[in-house]
């Protein structure tokens, strides 16, 4: 009786791998690691947070409450701290310190509470930066030089607002991805409001001077 021939090396190589085959185990682990990496990447890219946006335009001085806002999920990363989160409680009596456009995220700097002295916040755009000493709560003098359109020059500056309180301060967006100048918000009493608004409407030359000795 003839003996059965032993399998050749080639036959051994063609044998179906089993679970104890090291290469198969390594291959499975690589596939699992790849899938886990893709899942982690997708999760990282989808880190959105609920934020408030304005339903309609909210004008300066108007109340800001849940009825004026909608919630959207957006990805802001570190910038989220500058805007009103839908997970935060709205302050009772919060009002807009500046115009908030419909569909815009609500900047925290655009929110305030009614001023006890009935002063109103007014925004002034300055082409130049202010001294570092000027901050929210500082006092400034606001001067205005009337524009002479016939000669395209400006008259002698006159003091419009002595010791006005700064309620907000931020860089002026130049519109080309950079900043230039300053957006200043000051609190103005009714008796001074008309003169300031007239100067702004007629493109007067506005100069703001830090007044550290102004009334608290």
C-alpha atoms as one frame of an Amber mdcrd trajectory, in Angstrom:
protein
   0.000   0.000   0.000   1.444   3.355  -1.069   1.980   6.038   1.556   0.173
   9.390   1.118   2.588  12.033  -0.052   3.392  14.795   2.477   2.106  18.287
   1.513   4.622  20.439  -0.261   5.698  23.939   0.856   3.482  25.421  -1.876
   0.432  23.620  -0.521   1.172  24.939   2.957   1.276  28.504   1.608  -2.154
  28.098  -0.028  -3.776  26.823   3.137  -6.634  29.100   4.387  -5.346  31.246
   7.282  -6.890  30.689  10.688  -7.524  33.026  13.608  -4.162  32.112  15.043
  -2.405  33.492  11.957  -0.451  36.555  13.154  -0.846  38.412   9.851  -4.628
  38.056   9.948  -4.814  39.382  13.514  -2.598  42.353  12.643  -4.723  43.089
   9.568  -7.952  43.077  11.563  -6.432  45.391  14.178  -5.300  47.823  11.463
  -8.795  47.925   9.950 -10.369  48.546  13.362  -7.870  51.309  14.126  -8.587
  52.947  10.763 -12.358  52.879  11.359 -11.924  54.290  14.867  -9.757  57.105
  13.472 -12.372  58.058  10.871 -15.130  58.067  13.491 -13.048  60.280  15.790
 -12.269  62.695  12.939 -15.924  63.018  11.955 -16.880  63.614  15.584 -14.197
  66.301  15.922 -15.408  68.085  12.787 -18.994  68.047  14.042 -18.442  69.832
  17.369 -21.269  72.325  17.035 -22.804  74.295  19.877 -26.288  75.862  20.167
 -26.147  79.659  19.885 -28.732  82.435  19.781 -29.389  84.439  16.599 -31.747
  87.391  16.169 -35.125  86.530  14.586 -35.524  90.108  13.309 -33.526  93.312
  13.536 -33.117  94.381  17.172 -32.522  98.104  17.441 -30.413  99.927  19.988
 -32.222 100.064  23.334 -34.770  97.329  22.561 -35.321  94.429  24.936 -33.560
  91.150  24.118 -35.451  88.068  25.309 -36.240  84.562  24.067 -39.112  85.815
  21.904 -36.629  87.845  19.805 -34.159  84.992  19.335 -33.791  81.654  17.552
 -31.375  78.803  18.220 -28.922  77.432  15.638 -26.128  74.872  15.914 -22.824
  76.357  14.748 -19.137  75.561  15.047 -17.238  78.492  16.534 -14.490  76.830
  18.579 -12.750  79.453  20.756 -14.822  82.300  19.258 -17.950  80.922  20.950
 -17.047  82.791  24.156 -17.775  86.100  22.370 -21.406  85.253  21.563 -24.595
  84.465  23.477 -24.940  80.734  24.045 -28.390  79.138  23.936 -27.270  77.164
  26.991 -26.900  80.352  29.044 -29.670  82.158  30.904 -30.666  85.556  29.524
 -30.323  88.398  32.015 -33.673  89.883  32.951 -34.063  93.276  31.320 -31.228
  92.755  28.829 -31.276  95.246  25.980 -29.341  95.840  22.776 -26.434  98.272
  23.042 -26.207  98.425  19.254 -28.141  97.250  16.196 -28.278  93.436  15.910
 -29.234  92.307  12.396 -31.722  89.514  11.730 -29.965  86.160  11.394 -26.796
  87.363  13.145 -25.272  85.705  16.171 -25.738  87.851  19.275 -22.398  89.302
  20.462 -22.095  89.525  24.238 -20.723  93.052  23.824 -24.055  94.028  22.197
 -26.009  93.277  25.384 -26.493  95.472  28.407 -29.034  96.493  31.000 -31.042
  99.731  31.163 -28.960 102.591  32.529 -30.251 103.870  35.858 -29.588 107.493
  34.863 -31.571 107.051  31.615 -28.477 107.688  29.509 -28.506 106.144  26.044
 -25.588 104.337  24.352 -24.363 105.919  21.112 -21.741 104.381  18.824 -18.944
 106.523  17.375 -16.550 105.208  14.725 -13.054 106.669  14.940 -10.387 106.368
  12.272  -7.626 106.374  14.890  -6.935 104.090  17.819  -7.460 105.354  21.347
  -4.907 105.313  24.177  -4.706 102.021  26.053  -5.914 103.817  29.173  -9.364
 104.190  27.574 -11.456 101.157  28.556 -15.035 100.313  29.421 -15.960 102.526
  32.369 -13.419 105.232  31.476 -14.413 108.854  30.959 -13.708 110.694  27.715
 -14.329 114.133  26.257 -15.926 114.109  22.798 -15.119 117.055  20.515 -16.613
 117.779  17.090 -15.487 120.079  14.294 -18.304 121.054  11.936 -17.707 120.134
   8.288 -17.657 122.941   5.704 -18.740 121.204   2.499 -17.965 124.215   0.302
 -14.262 124.127   1.193 -14.129 120.482   2.294 -12.621 121.542   5.602 -13.623
 121.508   9.248 -14.279 124.279  11.715 -12.768 124.688  15.147 -13.643 121.726
  17.402 -16.261 122.278  20.094 -16.736 120.174  23.211 -19.941 118.143  22.839
 -19.662 115.585  25.632 -17.557 116.306  28.703 -16.611 113.245  30.770 -18.820
 110.787  28.856 -18.710 107.212  30.147 -17.419 104.509  27.800 -19.845 101.566
  27.719 -18.197  99.481  24.959 -14.993  99.479  22.952 -13.755  97.361  20.045
 -11.480  97.597  16.978 -13.007  98.984  13.798 -13.227  96.422  11.008 -11.644
  97.905   7.899 -13.575  95.569   5.593 -10.433  93.955   4.169  -9.837  91.356
   6.849  -7.960  93.744   9.117  -8.750  96.450  11.603  -8.126 100.159  11.654
  -9.435 102.658  14.151 -11.879 102.148  16.980 -15.602 101.713  17.545 -16.452
 103.573  20.730 -19.787 103.474  22.565 -20.572 106.208  25.064 -23.549 106.838
  27.342 -25.289 110.111  26.486 -27.943 112.077  28.379 -31.015 113.275  26.491
 -29.955 116.916  26.706 -26.704 116.129  24.855 -28.085 113.603  22.407 -29.328
 115.930  19.657 -25.987 117.746  19.274 -24.026 114.486  19.033 -26.412 112.876
  16.553 -26.367 116.031  14.427 -22.555 115.973  14.354 -22.508 112.299  13.350
 -25.174 112.749  10.679 -23.305 115.678   9.110 -19.949 113.855   9.142 -18.282
 116.203  11.566 -14.684 115.542  12.564 -14.958 113.689  15.869 -12.079 113.640
  18.334 -12.141 111.679  21.592  -9.793 112.618  24.448  -9.244 110.530  27.574
 -10.459 112.367  30.664  -9.139 110.477  33.707 -10.401 113.186  36.056 -13.988
 112.991  34.821 -16.857 112.565  37.254 -17.443 108.927  38.323
